[in-house]
Amino acid sequence: MIDFTPLWETMRRKQVTQYQLLKNGLDNKTLDTLKKNRNITLSTLEKLCQMLDCTPNDVVQFIPDDKK
């Protein structure tokens, strides 16, 4: 299972708001996808990492289905 909890923690730590992500090119649909822990493209992951100056591990984690 994909989990974007690290993204919200990274944003909090770096004091970046959802509004700032939207102003920097992330669209509302993608933000909604992130909130619902749904799949994103690698291009979107790269964009988030650039916006937040972080690595993919700071954005997403994978939780095995048996650990839900």
N, C-alpha and C positions, 0 to 999 in steps of 0.2 A: 504494500500500500504506500502511496506517495503521501508525504506529510510536509507541509510548508511551515510548520512551527518555527524552524530555524530562521526563516525569512522575517517573521514578525519580531523575533528576538533581536535579529541583526538590525532591523529598522529602528527598534526602540533604543538599542545601544548606540546607534549612530545618529539618533534623533532625526530620522527621515520619516516624513508622513506619507500616507497614501496619496494625498493631494500632490506632493512633490513628485511622486512617481508618475502620476497622470500628467503633470506639467512637463515632464521629461520624456514623454513619448509612449508611456504605457497606456493602453486603452481600458475603458471601463469593463469590457467583456473579459479581458485578460485578468484584471484585478478580481472580478467575480469568480473566475476559474480558480485563481489562487486561494481565495477564501473557502472554496468548496473542495479543496485538495484534489482537483482534477488535473489531467495531463496538460503540460505546456510543451512548446517546441524547444529544442536546444537553442534556437535563435533567441527566444524569449529569456531563457535562462542566462544566456550570454549577456543580453541587454541588462538584466537585473544585476548581474555581477559587476558590470561596468558602472551602472548607476550607483551601486552601493560600495564599490571598490572592495569586493570580497570574492570568495571562491564559491563554487557550487555547494560545498558542504555548509556554507553559511546561509543557504537558501532552501535547500531541500534535504530530506532524509527519507530513507526507504525502510518501512517497517514490514517484516514478513507477515503474511496473512495469518499465520498461527499465533501471532503475538497481539492480535487485536483485542 
